Amino acid sequence: MDRAGNIEGIFRDLRRVVHALELYSKDVNARFGLTAPQLWALWELGRDGPLALGALAQALQLHPSTMVGVVDRLEDKGLALREPDPADGRRIRIGLTLKGRALLKQAPHPAQGRLVHGLQAMSDRRVVEIQRALGTLVRVMEAEDLDAQFFFSET
């Protein structure tokens, strides 16, 4: 393939990834009233919870201050709750409510979670190659200083 074809392929593949994430996020919001990070948080809590806020933020690749907003919204919807850590009453853990567990049984897997797990399954060398390539695209677009929010959602 020539240079122009490779460049066209990069644009096509980036559009596909972004479009797939956008369609998925819209579907989850329409069907379940959840944003992508809210759904992903529910899945992590259902799989490994209850969790400390920092551990949940790390699982979602989010800053803890961003995670607070996600947890607040899940609490407002009656899907999660903050509770004292039985091992250390000074710490708080986030767990699912019965309503949250019931919703989780019907909800699909989060798209971003699939992406993270897919990347984690790759070799270290391949992950570094992808990160370098994406870093190059960010620099070419002069986007290094843009705040990177979660895909297609208000947290």
Stockholm file with secondary structure:
# STOCKHOLM 1.0

chainA/1-155         MDRAGNIEGIFRDLRRVVHALELYSKDVNARFGLTAPQLWALWELGRDGPLALGALAQALQLHPSTMVGVVDRLEDKGLALREPDPADGRRIRIGLTLKGRALLKQAPHPAQGRLVHGLQAMSDRRVVEIQRALGTLVRVMEAEDLDAQFFFSET
#=GR chainA/1-155 SS CCHHHHHHHHHHHHHHHHHHHHHHHHHHHHHHSCCHHHHHHHHHHHHHCSEEHHHHHHHTTCCHHHHHHHHHHHHHTTSEEEEEETTEEEEEEEEECHHHHHHHHHSCCCHHHHHHHHHHHSCHHHHHHHHHHHHHHHHHTTCTTSCCCCTTSCC
#=GC SS_cons         CCHHHHHHHHHHHHHHHHHHHHHHHHHHHHHHSCCHHHHHHHHHHHHHCSEEHHHHHHHTTCCHHHHHHHHHHHHHTTSEEEEEETTEEEEEEEEECHHHHHHHHHSCCCHHHHHHHHHHHSCHHHHHHHHHHHHHHHHHTTCTTSCCCCTTSCC
//
